[in-house]
Amino acid sequence: MAGLIGLGRIQADRAQNTLRKGAEMEFQRNTGNKAMAANKRAQEMSTMGTGAGIGAYYGVTQAGTTAAATASGATGAAGTTSAMGSHLAGLAAKGAGTTAATGTAATTAAAQGAAAGGAAAGGGALATAASAIPYIAAGIAVAALFNKLFD
């Protein structure tokens, strides 16, 4: 009978080991699934933050361009285009390292921007931030759309 009892214990140990291994594998799978879900959520939040950041940048840039155009007296579309053209020319001159006539235009545009900043200071940074809110919302909406598209 000792042989049969011994065989029964061996079978019971094998069954327990099999159940233990199965439970460990399930635990590892669940841990991996939780980690993947957390990483997915983190990626979605990162996308939302990036969208909000891009929207904020664009909104503040637009508010600054509008303030510069208003302060320099150019309220039409041509004045805005001219101010943006001067700014872009200044950036190009800065990148190329030139200080010729384009650099002078950049300096003039920078002075106009500083004057616009001083004039816009009456409205304050809060007004500039408030004008960026629609762009932030649009950035978040686009990010949410990307999250849904690539879900």
C-alpha positions in Angstrom: 0.0 0.0 0.0 2.9 2.4 0.6 3.5 2.3 -3.2 0.0 3.4 -4.0 0.1 6.1 -1.3 3.4 7.3 -2.7 2.0 7.4 -6.2 -1.0 9.3 -5.0 1.2 11.9 -3.3 3.3 12.3 -6.5 0.1 12.8 -8.5 -1.2 15.4 -6.0 2.2 17.2 -6.0 2.1 17.3 -9.8 -1.4 18.6 -9.8 -0.5 21.3 -7.3 2.6 22.3 -9.3 0.4 22.5 -12.5 -2.1 24.7 -10.7 0.6 26.9 -9.2 2.3 27.4 -12.6 -1.1 28.2 -14.2 -1.8 30.8 -11.5 1.6 32.3 -11.9 1.2 32.6 -15.6 -2.3 34.2 -15.2 -0.8 36.6 -12.7 2.0 37.6 -15.1 -0.5 38.0 -17.9 -2.8 40.2 -15.8 0.2 42.3 -14.7 1.3 42.7 -18.3 -2.3 43.7 -19.3 -2.4 46.2 -16.5 0.9 47.7 -17.6 -0.2 47.9 -21.2 -3.4 49.6 -20.2 -1.5 52.1 -18.1 0.9 52.8 -20.9 -2.0 53.3 -23.3 -3.6 55.8 -21.0 -0.3 57.6 -20.5 0.2 57.8 -24.3 -3.4 59.2 -24.7 -2.7 61.8 -22.0 0.6 62.6 -23.7 -1.2 63.1 -27.0 -3.8 65.3 -25.3 -1.0 67.4 -23.6 0.8 67.8 -26.9 -2.4 68.9 -28.7 -3.1 71.4 -25.9 0.5 72.7 -26.1 0.3 73.1 -29.8 -3.0 74.9 -29.5 -1.7 77.2 -26.8 1.4 78.0 -28.8 -0.6 78.8 -31.9 -3.2 80.8 -29.9 -0.6 82.9 -28.1 1.3 83.4 -31.4 -1.9 84.6 -33.0 -2.7 86.9 -30.1 0.8 88.4 -30.3 0.5 88.9 -34.0 -2.8 90.6 -33.6 -1.5 92.8 -30.8 1.5 93.8 -32.9 -0.6 94.6 -35.9 -3.0 96.7 -33.8 -0.2 98.5 -32.0 1.6 99.4 -35.3 -1.7 100.8 -36.7 -2.0 98.1 -39.4 -5.4 96.8 -38.8 -5.9 95.3 -42.3 -4.8 91.9 -43.6 -1.9 93.5 -45.4 -0.5 94.9 -42.2 -0.7 91.5 -40.5 1.0 89.9 -43.4 3.7 92.6 -43.4 4.3 92.2 -39.7 4.5 88.4 -40.1 6.8 88.9 -43.2 9.1 91.1 -41.2 9.2 88.6 -38.4 10.0 85.7 -40.7 12.7 87.8 -42.5 14.2 88.5 -39.1 14.2 84.8 -38.2 15.8 84.0 -41.5 18.5 86.6 -41.0 19.1 85.4 -37.5 19.5 81.8 -38.8 21.8 82.8 -41.6 23.8 85.1 -39.3 23.4 88.1 -41.6 23.0 91.7 -40.3 22.4 93.4 -43.6 19.1 95.2 -44.6 17.1 92.1 -43.6 18.7 92.3 -40.2 17.7 95.9 -39.9 14.2 95.0 -40.8 14.3 92.3 -38.2 15.5 94.9 -35.6 12.7 97.2 -36.6 10.2 94.3 -36.4 11.6 93.4 -33.0 11.2 97.0 -31.8 7.6 97.1 -33.1 7.0 93.8 -31.3 8.4 95.2 -28.1 6.2 98.3 -28.5 3.2 96.0 -29.2 4.1 94.0 -26.1 4.1 97.2 -24.1 0.8 98.3 -25.5 -0.7 94.9 -25.0 0.5 94.9 -21.4 -2.6 97.0 -20.6 -4.6 93.9 -21.4 -2.1 91.8 -19.6 -0.9 88.2 -20.0 -4.3 87.0 -18.9 -6.0 88.5 -21.9 -3.4 86.9 -24.2 -3.9 83.5 -22.4 -7.7 83.9 -22.6 -7.5 84.5 -26.4 -5.6 81.2 -26.7 -8.3 79.1 -25.1 -10.2 78.3 -28.3 -7.0 77.1 -29.9 -6.2 75.0 -26.9 -9.7 73.4 -27.1 -9.2 72.8 -30.8 -5.8 71.1 -30.1 -7.3 68.9 -27.4 -10.2 68.0 -29.8 -7.7 67.0 -32.5 -5.7 65.0 -30.0 -8.8 63.2 -28.9 -9.7 62.4 -32.5 -6.2 61.0 -33.0 -6.6 58.9 -29.9 -9.9 57.5 -31.2 -8.5 56.9 -34.7 -5.5 54.9 -33.4 -7.4 53.1 -30.6 
